[in-house]
Structure formats: C-alpha cells, structure tokens
Amino acid sequence: MKTLTRRLLAALLLLTANSAPGSASVKVGANAKKSPRAVQSPRQRRAPPARSRPLRTLPKAPAPSAAAPVSAAPDASAQPPSPASARAADLAALGAALQPAPESVVVLDVLPGSYGRALGLVADDHLAFLNGSPVRCEADVAAAWRAWKPGPRLHAVVRRGLEVMSLQSPLAAAEPAFQRGPKDISTQEDGFLALRLKEAAQAAKDIVKSAPALHVSIPARQAFWIKFPDGLDETVGRGDIVSGMVTMAVASDASLDFLCLPPRSLVWGKVLEARSANGVRSLRLHFFKARLKGGHLYPISARLVDVAGEQNLVKVSAGGTLVLGEPVAMEKRRRPAVILNADMRLRLEFAEASVITEPPQFYQAGPGIWIRSKETEAGRRFEISHVITNRSAEHAGLHVGDVLTAIAGRSSEKLEFEDALAALYGVPGSRVKVTVQKPGAKPATLELTRGVFFKDGFETPLPLPFVKETP
C-alpha cells in the first residue's frame, strides 16, 4: 500500500510539472466528473431557456477616438513562466519525482529510460550532492540540472539506508567522426578527379601496350605421351569420342624450365575409322582438343605415331593407325573386354603448331633436370636424363645417370611418371627436396630451387616463357 501511494504521488508530481501553473485543468473523457446541477423551483423549470428569449437592442458603443487608443487584452501565454514552473520542468527532464525533506530531498520514483535511471537513482534515496553541488531542496536539484550539459557523466552522492553512495551515469557515446560524401566534393575537386582518372586510364593503356604478349607456341611435330586411364573398350567404333590423359608433359622450349602442356592434362580424339577382320582390330584416331591442367581448353591437331607398354599384339602402322590383335573373336566373348590396357602409353605428335595463352601463374617451373622411368630390382626409380646448365640441379652437383629414389618426400616406388614430373615442377622460386642415389655413394637428400638460374654465384629468377629474354 505504501509503494502504491508513493507511485501515485510521483505520477501526480510529474503531471503537475508538465502543466503550466495557473491554467485551468479540463477533464475530458467518460470518467470526467460532472458538476451538480442547481436546484430549481417548479416555476423556474416551466420558464423557457434564457437563450430562447429575444435579445434587447443595445445602444451602439461610440467609436474609439485617436487620442484614446484601445489597448488589447494581455495574452496569458506571453507571460514568462513562474520559477516554480521552470523548476518543475527541470525535474521532469531529470525523470525523478522528488519530495522535500528536512535538509534533504527524497527520491519518490524514477522513470524508466530517464537520466535519473541512468544515474542509478532509486526510490527512498536521499540526494545530498548533484554534479558537485550540495542539495538541500528541489531548487538546488533544478539549478544543478540546468548547469549540466549532455556529454560528461552525471555525478551524485546519495544516502541509501545507512550507506552513503557515489553514483555516476555511463559515459555518453562519442559523436561519429565526420566523413565526406560525394555531395561534399567541391567543383574544383571534381575537376582534379576527372583529370586524375584520365591520366590513370592512359597509364593503364600504356602498361598494357608495353606488356609482353602471353602467347606460347607449341611447334609442329612436338611429341607427347598419353594413356587411357580406364583402357580402351573393344566396343569403340567409328565416330566415337575417346579421352586420354597426358603422362609426359611438353616443356615450353629446350631449356625445360617451364611446362606449357602439364602432366594430367586431358586430350580428346575421334575414331575416324574402325575395322575388325580375321582377329585383327584397327582404329584410326585423330586428336582435336586439349584441356590444360590448371588452364583452358584449346583446339589441337595431333596424330598417333607410337605405342609402348607390356601388352602384346599392339602396334602403330606407318599411317598412324592403331592395330590390335584379338586373341578371342568378338562374337565368341560373353562380355565386352578392354582391347588396350590402361598402362599402355600412346605417343602423339602435333600435326601443326598450337598457341596457348595463359596468365603468368599458370606456368610451373622445374629445377633444371628431366627424368625417365627405370625399373630395378628395388622397384621403380627415376633416372636423370638431362641436366640444364646454370640451374639449381647442376649447382647442387647432380649429373646424368643419377637416380632419384624419392621426390618431394614420396618414394619413387609409389609414383607414376606423371606424378613424379608434377612433383618436380611447381611455383617459380619454390623449393623441392629430392633423394639422390649416386653410383657407389649413400643416398643424399638435396633441396633444389625451381625456376632460377645462377649468375655470378647468385640465384636469379628465370623470365617466363612468353618473355623473349635469354638468361
């Protein structure tokens, strides 16, 4: 009951603070209390209403003379508010209902979301200081509130029960820094902007004109090897499209520094002619398309020139036709079989030059060696077949005939030729570890740098294949 009375009193004080003193309060609504009607005699009730009676003719008032001007009635709204009204407005802005007490001010209630709530005032607090000013009455609170400007913290000292507490409000968020927008740019700055954009556009054109062309040409009669990862099915016939995977890559030039046809690139061929007679199959293939590993799709023209592998009864004729023997006639087989094993390699040759256009990051660089597969009693090994002068491999002491037993941390026994070649080549400037077995010596692990040549004892990056420079 005490809390309800306090809240009603606080609401009444806040409503009183928001209304001007001296003005009449008008109650509107269904709950407004009606004033009682005066008691009338029976004669008065029978009389007609006053407004229905005819008005008497009143004499006209004389016009005001110039010597005595008529003054207008004073406007009550133009009068300055009373000190009590201003003090009540200040307390309403603080958001706290206060009640005078002997040499103190007591907080009756605090509105949610108000400055008083942010300060930490609660009901029954005795306010002693506000922003460093002592408080003895409501007028002291109003004066201290008027002196405070939003921005710094509010400070107060209150007595809460038997404890004296110091309160302060949170620090207000800083104003966002001014940022210029498109509308804040002056006409002069617009002119400078247009001039700079024009100069930048011209500079970009000059850079493009001076940049080297990204074309790299693969000459005609350049050979490379492919395989059919799933073998070649015997049902293949005329007009069918077959796809193979590149196993031995093509370098950009004789230096073997960069690859332009990386291993595991894909090529597509078409069966131009297919025949089967007397247990012999013949297929004439033409390869017309290639997708570079990590690059784009290009038209090519390549023909079959050789075949290698352990499968018997397979050869390539002088005209580029693949000839295969059929141990069992097709009509006697229960299910289709593979006529060319997956481990067989086909050697293709470019019938005409091809041009590729790739960005610089496409090209993989090598350490200056080329390898070939070699089967030994210990398993597969890769023998060095070429060593390029002034490259990292030669600088490390590698020679033709040395055997690599591991590349990039992987044993040679577990690597196919295309995997070994892909491990040797990589991003220009990067390093690759190889384990080398020299005749009569223990295996040694060396670290080689890709895509560099040695000049005066220092490593120097090699120019990319489309840059016409000689290191």
Residue pairs with C-beta under 8 A, 6 or more apart in sequence:
6 108
6 109
6 123
7 108
7 109
9 97
9 99
9 108
10 97
10 108
10 109
11 97
11 109
13 88
13 91
13 97
13 98
13 99
13 108
14 92
14 97
14 111
16 88
17 88
17 89
17 91
17 92
18 88
18 89
18 92
19 25
20 81
20 85
21 81
21 82
21 84
21 85
22 76
22 82
23 76
27 33
64 70
81 89
86 142
87 138
87 139
87 142
90 141
90 142
90 145
90 146
91 97
91 98
91 138
91 141
91 142
91 145
93 115
93 145
94 114
94 115
94 116
94 141
94 145
95 110
95 111
95 113
95 114
95 115
95 116
95 117
96 107
96 108
96 109
96 110
96 111
96 114
96 116
96 121
97 107
97 108
97 109
97 110
98 105
98 106
98 107
98 108
98 127
98 138
98 141
99 105
99 106
99 108
100 106
100 137
100 138
101 126
103 136
104 126
104 127
104 128
104 135
104 136
104 159
105 126
105 127
105 135
105 136
105 137
105 138
105 140
105 141
106 124
106 125
106 126
106 127
107 116
107 121
107 122
107 123
107 124
107 125
107 126
107 127
107 158
108 123
109 123
110 116
110 117
110 121
110 122
110 123
111 117
115 154
115 169
118 154
118 169
118 170
119 154
119 156
119 167
119 168
119 169
120 156
120 167
120 168
120 169
121 127
121 156
121 158
121 167
122 160
124 160
124 161
125 158
125 159
125 160
126 158
126 159
126 160
127 135
127 141
127 156
127 157
127 158
128 134
128 135
128 157
128 158
128 159
128 164
129 135
129 155
129 156
129 157
130 140
130 141
130 144
130 145
130 154
130 155
130 156
131 144
131 147
131 148
131 154
131 155
131 156
132 155
133 140
133 143
133 144
133 147
134 140
135 141
135 144
148 154
150 172
151 172
152 171
152 172
153 168
153 169
153 170
153 171
154 167
154 168
154 169
155 166
155 167
155 168
156 166
156 167
156 168
157 164
157 165
157 166
157 167
158 164
158 165
158 167
159 165
185 193
212 466
212 467
212 468
213 466
214 357
214 358
214 359
214 360
214 466
215 355
215 356
215 357
215 466
216 252
216 260
216 355
216 356
216 357
216 358
216 465
216 466
217 353
217 354
217 355
218 250
218 260
218 261
218 350
218 353
218 354
218 355
218 356
219 350
219 353
220 350
220 351
220 352
220 353
221 349
221 350
222 250
222 349
222 350
223 305
223 347
223 348
223 349
223 350
224 246
224 248
224 249
224 250
224 261
224 347
224 348
225 246
225 247
225 248
225 308
225 345
225 346
225 347
225 348
226 244
226 245
226 246
226 247
226 267
226 345
226 346
226 348
227 244
227 245
227 247
227 342
227 343
227 344
227 345
227 346
228 242
228 243
228 244
228 245
228 340
228 342
228 344
228 346
229 244
229 245
229 342
230 338
230 342
231 338
231 339
231 340
231 341
231 342
232 242
232 338
232 339
232 340
233 336
233 337
233 338
233 339
234 281
234 326
234 330
234 336
234 337
234 338
234 339
235 336
236 242
236 271
236 274
236 283
237 271
237 274
238 271
238 272
238 273
238 274
239 270
239 271
240 270
240 271
240 274
241 268
241 269
241 270
241 271
242 268
242 269
242 270
242 271
242 285
243 266
243 267
243 268
243 269
244 266
244 267
244 268
244 269
244 287
244 346
245 264
245 265
245 266
245 267
245 418
246 261
246 262
246 263
246 264
246 265
246 266
246 267
246 290
246 293
246 418
247 263
247 345
247 416
247 417
247 418
248 263
248 345
248 417
248 418
248 421
249 259
249 261
249 262
249 263
249 265
249 418
249 421
249 425
250 259
250 260
250 261
251 257
251 258
251 259
251 260
251 366
252 258
252 259
252 260
252 363
252 465
253 465
255 388
256 366
256 368
256 369
256 370
256 386
256 388
257 365
257 366
257 368
257 388
257 391
257 451
257 462
257 465
258 363
258 364
258 365
258 366
258 451
258 462
258 464
258 465
259 363
259 364
259 366
259 425
260 292
260 356
260 363
260 465
261 290
261 292
262 292
262 293
262 294
262 295
262 364
262 422
262 425
263 293
263 418
263 419
263 421
263 422
264 293
264 418
264 422
265 290
265 291
265 292
265 293
265 295
266 290
266 291
266 293
267 287
267 289
267 290
267 291
267 300
267 302
267 348
268 287
268 288
268 289
268 290
269 285
269 286
269 287
269 288
270 285
270 286
270 288
271 283
271 284
271 285
272 284
272 285
272 286
273 282
273 283
273 284
273 321
274 281
274 282
274 283
274 284
275 281
275 282
276 282
276 326
276 330
279 325
279 326
279 327
279 329
280 323
280 324
280 325
280 326
281 323
281 324
281 325
281 326
281 339
282 317
282 321
282 322
282 323
282 324
283 321
283 322
283 324
284 319
284 320
284 321
284 322
285 303
285 304
285 320
285 322
286 301
286 302
286 303
287 300
287 301
287 302
287 303
287 304
287 348
288 299
288 300
288 301
289 297
289 298
289 299
289 300
290 297
290 298
290 300
291 297
291 298
292 298
292 356
292 358
292 362
294 362
295 356
295 358
295 362
296 356
296 357
296 358
298 354
298 356
299 354
300 350
300 354
301 350
301 351
301 352
301 354
302 348
302 349
302 350
302 351
303 320
303 348
303 349
303 351
304 316
304 320
304 321
304 322
304 346
304 347
304 348
305 316
305 320
305 347
305 348
305 349
306 316
306 346
306 347
307 314
307 315
307 316
307 322
307 344
307 345
307 346
307 347
308 344
308 345
308 347
309 341
309 343
309 344
309 345
310 341
310 343
311 340
311 341
311 343
311 344
312 325
313 324
313 325
313 327
314 322
314 323
314 324
314 325
314 340
314 344
315 323
316 322
316 323
317 323
322 340
322 346
324 339
324 340
326 339
360 464
363 428
363 464
363 465
364 425
364 426
364 427
364 450
365 425
365 426
365 427
365 428
365 429
365 450
365 451
365 462
366 424
366 425
366 450
366 451
367 391
367 392
367 393
367 424
367 432
367 434
367 448
367 449
367 450
368 387
368 388
368 390
368 391
368 392
368 393
368 394
368 448
369 384
369 386
369 387
369 388
369 391
369 393
369 398
369 424
370 384
370 385
370 386
371 382
371 383
371 384
371 385
371 404
371 417
371 420
371 421
371 424
372 382
372 383
372 385
373 380
373 381
373 382
373 383
373 417
373 420
374 380
374 381
374 382
374 383
374 403
375 381
378 413
379 412
379 413
380 412
380 413
380 415
381 403
381 404
381 405
381 412
381 437
382 403
382 404
382 407
382 412
382 415
382 417
382 420
383 401
383 402
383 403
383 404
384 393
384 398
384 399
384 400
384 401
384 402
384 403
384 404
385 400
386 400
387 393
387 394
387 398
387 399
387 400
388 394
390 453
390 454
390 455
390 471
391 452
391 453
391 454
392 448
392 449
392 450
392 452
392 454
392 459
393 448
395 454
396 446
396 448
397 446
398 436
398 446
399 438
401 439
402 436
402 437
402 438
403 436
403 437
404 412
404 420
404 434
404 435
404 436
404 437
405 411
405 412
405 435
405 436
405 437
405 443
406 412
406 433
406 434
406 435
406 445
407 415
407 420
407 423
407 424
407 432
407 433
407 434
407 435
408 423
408 424
408 432
408 433
408 434
409 433
410 419
410 423
412 420
415 423
423 432
424 432
424 434
425 450
426 432
426 450
427 450
427 451
428 450
428 451
428 452
428 461
428 462
428 464
429 449
429 450
429 451
429 452
429 461
430 449
430 450
430 451
431 447
431 448
431 449
431 450
432 447
432 448
432 450
433 445
433 446
433 447
433 448
434 445
434 446
434 448
435 443
435 444
435 445
435 446
436 443
436 444
436 445
436 446
437 443
438 444
449 459
451 461
451 462
452 459
452 460
452 461
452 462
453 459
453 460
453 462
453 471
454 460
455 471
460 471
462 471
463 469
463 471
